[in-house]
Amino acid sequence: MISKLTPRLGYFLGFLTCGLLLAYALYLQHYELQDPCPLCIFQRVAFMVVGIFFLIGAVHGPKRAGVYVYSTLQFLAAGVGAAIATRHVWLQHLPKDKVPECGPGLSYILDRFPLSQALDKVFRGSGECAEVGWTFLHLSIAEWSLVCFVGLAILAIVVAVVASKRAKDR
């Protein structure tokens, strides 16, 4: 299967994965009434950025050098998303007495504070970020997001490695 993976196909699969994850997040929000916390929203933004990089790569269908550029951008964006998800998972696993108090919503924070202070407040987390409202196979949404970001980063590397191997074989 991996030997048949072209950059365009790999990038399309990455884009499709991001799109499905975002669609499921919207389903959970609107039909299962799982309101996203600020860290959840930032993870969604990270999935959007990763998905856009995968889409651009799929549409462009780059050669070897372009594959390295796109795969690097995808890997870095997925890494940022994984870092956000890791922070979220950490907050969820804090002892109850160490969980920060619930704070204002993301829109209030972004309206009232400069961006650097707003980001600092969001990444410190709040009580709502520590709540686990949904699980699948004993993993929370944040834990699944972390798994997915790592998987997308690996996909970006695999596409670059396969493209490099194909270029050497020619």
C-alpha positions as CSV (number, residue, x, y, z in Angstrom):
1,M,0.0,0.0,0.0
2,I,2.7,2.5,0.9
3,S,4.6,1.8,-2.3
4,K,1.5,3.0,-4.2
5,L,1.3,6.2,-2.2
6,T,1.8,9.2,-4.4
7,P,2.3,12.7,-2.8
8,R,-1.0,13.8,-4.3
9,L,-2.9,10.8,-2.8
10,G,-1.1,11.1,0.5
11,Y,-1.9,14.7,0.8
12,F,-5.5,14.1,-0.2
13,L,-5.8,11.5,2.5
14,G,-4.4,13.9,5.0
15,F,-6.9,16.6,3.9
16,L,-9.8,14.2,4.0
17,T,-8.8,13.1,7.5
18,C,-8.7,16.7,8.8
19,G,-12.1,17.4,7.2
20,L,-13.7,14.4,8.8
21,L,-12.2,15.2,12.2
22,L,-13.5,18.8,12.0
23,A,-16.9,17.5,10.8
24,Y,-17.1,15.1,13.8
25,A,-16.1,18.0,16.1
26,L,-19.0,20.0,14.8
27,Y,-21.3,17.0,15.2
28,L,-20.2,16.6,18.8
29,Q,-20.8,20.3,19.4
30,H,-24.1,20.7,17.8
31,Y,-25.8,17.3,18.2
32,E,-24.1,15.9,21.3
33,L,-24.0,19.4,22.9
34,Q,-20.3,19.1,23.8
35,D,-19.3,22.8,24.0
36,P,-15.7,23.2,23.0
37,C,-13.3,24.8,25.5
38,P,-10.6,27.4,24.3
39,L,-8.0,24.6,23.9
40,C,-10.5,22.6,21.8
41,I,-11.0,25.6,19.5
42,F,-7.3,26.1,19.1
43,Q,-7.0,22.4,18.2
44,R,-9.7,22.8,15.6
45,V,-7.7,25.8,14.1
46,A,-4.6,23.6,14.0
47,F,-6.6,20.8,12.2
48,M,-7.7,23.5,9.7
49,V,-4.2,24.7,9.1
50,V,-2.9,21.1,8.7
51,G,-5.8,20.4,6.4
52,I,-5.2,23.4,4.3
53,F,-1.5,22.5,3.8
54,F,-2.6,19.0,2.8
55,L,-5.2,20.4,0.4
56,I,-2.7,22.7,-1.3
57,G,-0.2,19.9,-1.6
58,A,-2.9,17.6,-3.1
59,V,-4.0,20.2,-5.6
60,H,-0.5,21.2,-6.5
61,G,0.9,17.7,-6.9
62,P,4.5,18.8,-6.2
63,K,7.7,17.2,-7.3
64,R,10.5,16.1,-4.9
65,A,11.5,19.6,-3.6
66,G,7.9,20.7,-3.2
67,V,7.0,17.5,-1.4
68,Y,9.7,18.4,1.2
69,V,8.3,21.9,1.6
70,Y,4.7,20.8,2.0
71,S,5.6,17.8,4.3
72,T,7.6,20.1,6.5
73,L,4.8,22.6,6.8
74,Q,2.3,19.8,7.5
75,F,4.6,18.3,10.1
76,L,5.2,21.6,11.8
77,A,1.5,22.5,11.9
78,A,0.6,19.0,13.2
79,G,3.4,19.5,15.8
80,V,1.8,22.7,17.0
81,G,-1.6,21.0,17.2
82,A,0.0,18.1,19.1
83,A,1.5,20.5,21.6
84,I,-1.9,22.1,22.2
85,A,-3.5,18.7,22.6
86,T,-0.7,17.6,25.0
87,R,-1.3,20.7,27.2
88,H,-5.1,19.8,27.1
89,V,-4.4,16.2,28.1
90,W,-2.1,17.3,30.9
91,L,-4.9,19.6,32.3
92,Q,-7.4,16.7,32.1
93,H,-5.1,14.5,34.2
94,L,-4.4,17.0,36.9
95,P,-5.6,16.1,40.4
96,K,-8.9,17.8,41.2
97,D,-7.3,20.2,43.7
98,K,-4.7,21.4,41.1
99,V,-7.2,22.2,38.3
100,P,-7.4,25.9,37.6
101,E,-10.7,27.6,38.1
102,C,-13.0,28.1,35.2
103,G,-12.3,31.4,33.4
104,P,-14.1,33.5,30.9
105,G,-14.9,32.2,27.4
106,L,-12.5,32.5,24.5
107,S,-14.3,35.4,22.8
108,Y,-14.2,37.5,26.0
109,I,-10.5,36.8,26.4
110,L,-9.7,37.7,22.8
111,D,-11.8,40.9,23.0
112,R,-10.4,42.1,26.3
113,F,-6.7,41.3,26.1
114,P,-3.8,41.7,23.6
115,L,-3.2,38.6,21.6
116,S,0.0,37.6,23.6
117,Q,-1.8,37.9,26.9
118,A,-4.9,36.1,25.5
119,L,-2.8,33.2,24.3
120,D,-1.0,33.0,27.6
121,K,-4.4,32.9,29.5
122,V,-5.8,30.2,27.2
123,F,-2.7,28.0,27.4
124,R,-2.6,28.2,31.1
125,G,-6.0,26.5,30.8
126,S,-9.1,26.7,32.9
127,G,-11.4,24.3,34.7
128,E,-13.5,23.8,31.6
129,C,-10.5,22.5,29.7
130,A,-9.9,19.9,32.4
131,E,-13.4,18.5,32.1
132,V,-13.8,15.2,30.1
133,G,-17.3,15.1,28.6
134,W,-16.9,12.4,25.9
135,T,-14.7,9.4,25.6
136,F,-14.2,6.6,23.1
137,L,-12.1,3.5,24.0
138,H,-11.3,5.3,27.3
139,L,-9.7,8.3,25.5
140,S,-11.0,11.8,25.7
141,I,-11.4,14.2,22.8
142,A,-8.1,15.8,23.6
143,E,-6.3,12.5,23.7
144,W,-7.8,11.5,20.4
145,S,-6.8,14.8,19.0
146,L,-3.2,14.1,20.1
147,V,-3.3,10.7,18.4
148,C,-4.6,12.2,15.2
149,F,-2.0,15.1,15.2
150,V,0.8,12.5,15.6
151,G,-0.8,10.4,12.8
152,L,-0.9,13.4,10.5
153,A,2.7,14.3,11.2
154,I,3.7,10.7,10.5
155,L,1.7,10.8,7.2
156,A,3.6,13.9,6.2
157,I,6.9,12.2,6.8
158,V,5.8,9.0,5.0
159,V,4.8,11.0,1.9
160,A,8.2,12.7,1.9
161,V,10.1,9.5,2.4
162,V,8.1,7.6,-0.3
163,A,8.6,10.6,-2.8
164,S,12.3,10.6,-2.0
165,K,12.6,6.9,-2.6
166,R,10.7,7.1,-5.9
167,A,13.0,10.0,-7.1
168,K,16.1,7.9,-6.3
169,D,14.6,4.8,-8.1
170,R,14.2,6.8,-11.3
